[in-house]
């Protein structure tokens, strides 16, 4: 990777994690950063991540080889015209937005296609902000690279794509090149639609519940698993729906049509069709790899079959604490229709979850997925 000076406009969870990963890869890289919350930049400087704190968009950017736009999607495009006068020859701009069409259209409008390549690191966390960034957040996560299309066959476009690919490799991510319109279609199906479905299912249960709140009381196990992502930021998902409107509409209409099809199969008691429906979904679901991170934040959870007796939870907690394993959440699983254990434990990271499993198995606890 030849980049020596890199600027970040916005240094939140993703920007901060990329910066940390790059510093781990090469401590000699110079990192500049600008954001409105200066105290976080000062902390990043104390951490040895940011070398130069920027007061705004200005002359220092002339020294940069790459400029990352890491602000919310609707703001990234606004920075393009401000950055343009300070872009040195050979340098390029990239972004980390989860939708690409809007910024690519702005790049085309401003004639910046020879100095821009889009990017989408497909990882995240329930926590936000620089303070929660890590140097390994993007390890084994797909890093989608979206070149400009007007000059997609040009040497310059290929060069920029390779340079961003090198950055992705440096931080341990898995680079994948996609047309930006194809990217938005893909994420509409595997990220945006699931959030809409989860939120609509939660609202359906809320609106269908009785006065005693019985549905809410027993909503655990499988229901909480498939609707977990409904706890995401309403502001963020409002923006995503607006910036990826057409692909979401298209996939949502397909989904609604598929629901009507299942409805008709149930109404007509079509057992073979229903069996095929569940069999096909099961087989395809089981073929999806667990090796790479996707756009939806993973849930590092398993359950333990324990007897409800005084001190049972405390004993288990002490066993994990003795090995320095941090627990994110722990609680009784009252609805165990899916064959889960009585105690459900959630961890912040996969490594902590796997360590906990090994430790509890030594003490002959029975674990459930």
Secondary structure, 3 states (H helix, E strand, C coil): CCCCEEEEECCCHHHHHHHHHHHHHCCCCEEEEECCCHHHHHHHHHCCCCCEECCCCCHHHHHCCEEEECCCHHHHCHHHHHHHCCCCCCCEEEECCCCCHHHHHHHHHHCCHHHEEEEEECCCCCCCCHHHCCCCCCCCEEEEEEECCCCCCCHHHHHHHHHHHHHHHHCCCEEEECCHHHHHHHHHHHHHHHHHHHHHHHHHHHHHCCCCCHHHHHCCCHHHHHCHHHHCCHHHHHHHHHHCHHHHHHHHHHHHHHHHHHHHHHHCCCHHHHHHHHHHHHHHHHHCCCCCECCCCCCEEEEEECCCCCCHHHHHHHHHHHCCCCCCEEEECCCCCCCCCCEEEEECCHHHHHHHHHHHHHCCCEEEC
